[in-house]
Amino acid sequence: MRYFSTVVLLMGLGLLAGCSSAPDFTPKPKGYNRIDLPAHRYQMLGGGHPYEFEYSTEAVIKRDSSYMAQPHWLNVYYPKLHANVQITYMDVQRDRRLYNKMMEDARKLTGKHEIKATAIDERILRTPSGMKASVFELQGEVPSQFQFYTTDSTKHFLRGALYFRTATANDSLAPVIEYVKADMVQMLNTLKYK
């Protein structure tokens, strides 16, 4: 009996000691996974396309294999980052209706993300060669965080869109998104039509 009351007394003291009146909780700061990104280095696109631009040495060029792919559609794929920049190109052949359709399609494709986007920021970027590009930054849990299109309004129309092949939340991917966005801006700044 004496053993039993000693055990009950010790358990009661342990419970009292564990339930202090002042909580000792310190919130942790918001953090991200450590992602070591390589330095930006570029190489010129080859392959007989009607356009050329510099792309990252960390990426590989793959032909678009979708059923609706045109001859000069590419994927600039980052194997280590699981990122893909889809490049679509169309020769609008001085056809105003085709040009307008391409502009409308580019805006529709961006607009499809409105359901999940918390914001879509559009701005016009002027490249060193004097071309204009419409650039879209999408925020929220969207599948494509950065898109652009550029045209000379007579013959060439080129569109790019960033996608990740992962289910990771965009806030965790923020450093990688910024890294690939910088590469996409480099593509635009070095883009030349042939």
N, C-alpha and C positions, 0 to 999 in steps of 0.2 A: 504494500500500500504506500509506504514511504517512497519507494522508487517511482511509482506512478505519479504522485503529487510533485516530485522533483522534475519529472519529465514535463508535466503540464505547466509548471511554473517557468521552466526554461523556454518552452514553446511560446508561452504568453509574453515573456520578455523579448523574445526574438521577433514576434509580431509587432510589439510596440516599438522596438528599435527600427524596424523596417518601415514603419508608417510615420515618418516625420512630418511635421506640419508645413515646413517650407520645402517646396520641391527644388531639387538641385538639377534643373534641366537647362541646358545651354543649346540653343538651336545651332545647327551646322550651317555654314555658308553654302550657297548654291554652287555646285561644281559641275565640271564636265569631264568626260573620259579624256585621258591624255592621248592625243593623236599627233604623232610626229610626221610632219609634212615635209617633203623634199623641197629644195630650192627650185624656183621657177627657171626652167631652161626650155628653149623652143627649137623647133626644126621646121623646115618648109614642107608643105604638103606637095606631094608629087602625084603622078598617076594620070595625067592627061585630062584633068577636069577643066571646065571653062572658068574656073576660079582658082585662086591660091591664097593661102594664109599660113601663118605660123601656128603650130599647135605644140602642146607640151611633150617633152621627151618621155614623160611618165605614161603617156597614152599610146594606144595602138589604133590604127585606122582599120575599120571593118566596113565592108559594103553592107548597106541595108538589105536584109533578106526578107522583108515583109512582102506580102503578095501584091501590094500596091506601089512598091518602090520603083522609082525612076532611075535611070542610069547613073546619075551623079549624086544620089543620096548616100550619106555616110553616117557611121557611128564613130565618134571619137571616144573610145572606151578606156577608162582608167581601171585596170585590173586590181590594183592594190586598194583602191578607194571604192570599188563597186559603183562607180559613177559613169554615166553615159551622156554624151552630148549628141543629140540627133541633129544632123544637118540635112535639110531638104533644099533642093535647088530646082528652079524651073526657068526655062528659057521662055519668056513671055512673048517673044517674036514680034514686038511692037504692036501686039494685039491688046487694045485697051480693055476689052471685056475680060480676057484672061488675066491681065494685070489686076483689075478690080476684084476678080474672083480670088486671086492669091492673097490680096490684102484682106479681104473679108474672111477667108479661111484662117489666116494667121490670127486675126482678132477672135474668131470663134473658138479656136483651139485654146487660146489664153482664157477666154471667158468661161470655158467649161470648168475651170478651177474655182469659180466664184462660190460654189457650194461650200467648199472647205476653207477658202482663203479668208483671212481676217483683213487683208489689204492687198491691193494690186496697184503698185506704183509704176506709172509709165513716164518715161522721159526720152527725150531725143538726144542722141549722142552724135557728135560730129567727129569723124575719124580724121587722122592726119592727112589722108588723101582727099578730104573734102566731102566724102560720102556721108549721108545721114543714116542713122539706124534708130529704130524704135526699140527701146529696151524695157522689159517688164520684170519687175521684182515682185514675187509673190510671197506673202507671209502667211503663216499658219501651217497646219498639217496638210500641205498640198503635195502631190506627187512630183510637180515640176516647180522649182523655186526661182528659176531665172530663164527668161526667154528673150529672143530678139528676132527682128527681121530687118533686112536692108535690101534696097533695090536701086538701080539706076533709072528706074521708071520707064525704060524703053525696051530693054532686052533681058536683064538679069533680075532674078528674085531669089534671095537666100534667106532661110529661116533656121534658127538654132534653138534647141530646148534642152535643158539639163534635167536628167532623171537619175535616181538612185535605185539600185537593185537590192534594197534592204528595207526592213520594216522599222528601222530605228527612227525615233522621233526627230523632227527637224531641229529642235533646240540642241540635241546632242550632236547633230551633224553640222552645226553652225561653222566650226573652223574649216571643215571640208568644203562646205558650200561656198564660203568666201574664197577659198583656194581655187576652186574650179571656176568661179565667177571671174576671178582675175585672169585666168587663162582664156575664158570666152571673150573678155574685153580685148585681150591681145589678138585673138582671132579677128575681131572686128577692126582693130587698129591696123592690122597688116593685110586685110582683105584687098585683093585686086582681081578684077574681072579680066578675062583674056578676050 
